[in-house]
Amino acid sequence: MEKQIAKRLIDAVLALDPLLGEIDVVISDVSDETERRALAKRLGDIFRQLNEAFIIPVGRAYPDLAERD
C-alpha cells in the first residue's frame, strides 16, 4: 500500500475515536448490567478489529504513521 493511502486509512480509523467514545458513554448509561456488559464487549470487539485490521498492519509498514501522542 502506498504511504499516502496508508496515511488516509490511519486518519480515517482514528477519526472514528470520538464517535466510538460517544458510543461508550451511551453504553455506560445502560442500567441493565448484563446488557451493558454485552454492549461493552461488542464495542471492545470493534476497537480490536480496527486495531488488528488497520492500525497494526499500517504501523508495520509505516511505523511513523502509527505513532500518536
N, C-alpha and C positions, 0 to 999 in steps of 0.2 A: 504494500500500500504506500502511495506517495505521502510524504510528510505533510503536505498541505491538507490532504484528505484526512489523515490521522488527526491533525490538529482540530479540524472541523468536527470530527467524531467525538473526540475528548470534550471539546467545548459543548457539544450538544448533550452529551451524557451528564456533564457537570451542571448544565442549565436545568436539569431535572431536580437537582437537590432542593431548591426552595419548594417545589411542588410536592415532592416526596416528604419533605419536612412538614408541610401542611397536612398531608395525609396522616402522618404520625401524630400530630396534635389532635386531629379529629378522632383517631383511634383511641387516644388516651382518654377521651370523654365517654367512650362506650362503658356503660355501667356494668353490664354482664361480663364478669371476669373471663369466663370460658370463651365468649365471643371476642372479647378484646385480645386475648392471647392468640386466638386463631388468626385474627386480622393482623396482629403484630408479626406473627410468624410469616404470613404471606408477604407483608411489606419487607421483611428481612430477606425473604427469598428474592424479591425484586432487586434489592441492593446487591445481593450476592451475584445474581445473574448479570447485572450491569457490570460489576467489577470483573467477573470471570470472562465475560464475553467481549468486553470492550477495553476497559482500563488496563488490565494486566497484559493482554496481547500488544496493545499500542505502547505501553510502558516498556515492554521488552525490546520492541523495535526502535522506539524513540524515548529513551529514559528522560530526556529533558521535558517532554510533553506531559509526563506523568507526575512531575514534581509540582506540588502545590503547597502553598503556605498554610 
